[in-house]
């Protein structure tokens, strides 16, 4: 049995700004309940105030596996299982590649631990 759109739970990482914020708006407009995830809780609350549907703000550092588990436990406890995941979290560094020594900390955000 397919869920009604209003019963669908979308988790959007990197939701405090940019593409994540825009995707959260689109999902809310289509009736999804939206879980806003990012490192800055204040930014998430600002986005939540703009949305037309129910939202949940979860500040988390997704480079920490325990934080990822906490995120999805919180979602399940609040609204049940997520039906959509928009994995938009990331970081960027503006410098010549030869000068970048901060690239490795970004790797866990964009990879799956084994």
Order of alpha helices (4+ residues) and beta strands (2+ residues): beta-alpha-beta-alpha-beta-alpha-beta-alpha
